[in-house]
């Protein structure tokens, strides 16, 4: 029979997981903007988000169990989680800035320009085109290999779930493995489901938004948003 204390703890874990996710833009913003920029189908976006969220939660669980096995105090584990959080934020900042620079360079190379053409009858007109667009037209059949999902997954594995560690310590201290599993499951499922819901809603809304001439800057804008997200985590504690 599940004790009342464990049920209350599981409920608290679910509530904290929800708040922790909603207040942390790094949990969903990178997936939303990258999906829009790279034109991922929603199913692919959610699959990548799910595995990143899973890695995000399980990395803290593994760290917690290692700490328990070695007899490390909660305060020291929270210190390790804080250091991991800072590292993850800096990785997000670096990735966002690098992607912004790459996206901006790509957009500028795609800038449309014109060349005059003279036909046999002496008629002359300007033909507007983009060299990169033509290149894509000729070789667009090649499947693009992207490291972006793996980079996001790596960043999320480094990203800690600080609230989870103290939550699982109570049942762990009482050697209640079922309690540990229940609290972890409540926190993890709530975190991942909240991520997926926010990403789905935002992606659906953005599908109606047309950037027009700014479309070629989609990658640069995505990088800028990720960069800002990382800064908000590192310096505003979101």
SEKE-775873 format. One record per residue (C-alpha): residue in one letter; x, y, z. Coordinates in steps of 0.02 Angstrom, whole numbers, plus 50000, padded with zeros to 5 digits. Layout:
SEKE-775873
AXYZ...
//
This chain:
SEKE-775873
X500005000050000X500635017449954X500875028450105X500035045450117X501735054150126X502305046449962X500685051449875X500875069249936X502685069249880X502215062549708X500885076149690X502155089349740X503395082049614X502105083449474X501685101449521X503515106449533X503895097749368X502535107849282X503105124549355X504935120349326X504585117249141X503435131949107X504605144449190X506125137649098X506105143648916X507595132348879X506415117448899X505395121648744X505985137148651X507485128848563X506355115248492X505035127648435X506225139148341X507295125048270X505745116048208X505165131948120X506865135848045X507275118147987X505485114247936X505375098448041X503705089348039X502825090448207X503075071748236X504965073548216X504995088848329X504045079848466X505125064248451X506725074348470X505945084148613X505405068148701X507135060348699X507945076748753X506705078048897X507025059948944X508895062748947X508615078649048X507665069249184X508645052849185X510335061549201X509785069049367X509055052349423X510695043449386X511675057049477X510495055449626X510735036549638X512625038349623X512565051149764X511525039449872X512685024849839X514205035249888X513335043250036X513485060849968X512425073950058X510965082349970X511805099349981X513325092949887X512235084849754X511295101149731X512985109749709X513425097449571X511725100449490X512005119249497X513695117249409X512875106249277X511535119449253X512825132949224X513745121949098X512125117949005X511675136448997X513375140948925X513235126748798X511535133848747X512265151348733X513725145248626X512605134648516X511355148748492X512685161548447X513575149548329X511935145048244X511475163448231X513115167548142X512915152548026X511115157147988X511535175347954X512945170447837X511785158247748X510435171447730X511625184247657X512275171647531X510485168247478X510115186647448X509245188047281X510085198147144X509835200846957X510795198246796X510325205846627X509885193446489X509835197746304X508785186646189X509085183346005X507815196545954X508745209746050X507535210046198X508365212846365X507705209446541X508335206746717X508215189246791X508135189146982X508775173647069X509795166747211X511305155647179X510985145247333X509185142447284X509765136247113X511035124847195X509675117447305X508575114947153X509925104947066X510445094647214X508915095247326X508665076647315X510125073747434X509595069847609X510245082747733X511175076047883X510995087348034X511905086748199X510645098748278X509595085348366X511155077548441X511795094448500X510135098148583X510115080948663X511875083448733X511415100348805X509865093148886X510815078548963X511965091349046X510445101449099X509945096849278X508255094549361X508745103249524X507055100749611X507085081849583X508565077749695X507805083049863X506125075549814X506815058049793X507895058749948X506465055850071X505875039050000X507685034249962X508195037250142X506815025350195X507395012450066X505725013949979X506195010449798X504375010649743X504215027949819X505775033849728X505095026949564X503385034849590X504075052149633X505295051349487X503925045749367X502745059549425X504085072849400X504765065749237X503095062649151X502435079849199X504025088249139X504055079248971X502175080648939X502215099248979X503665101448858X502745092048720X501115101748747X501975118748743X502985113948589X501455107148499X500405122748533X501795134848485X502245125048327X500425124548275X500275143348300X501885147048205X501285136548059X500085150748017X501465163948024X502325168947864X503955178447879X503895184047699X505545191547646X506255187747817X506035169047787X507845167347733X508345173847905X507385159947994X508975150948046X509775166948110X508195171248208X508155153748282X509965155348337X509625172348415X508135165548513X509155150848578X510575162748624X509365173848721X508595158448803X510305152948864X510685170348930X509025170849025X509445154149107X511215158849152X510945176649212X509095177549260X508985160249337X507475154949230
//
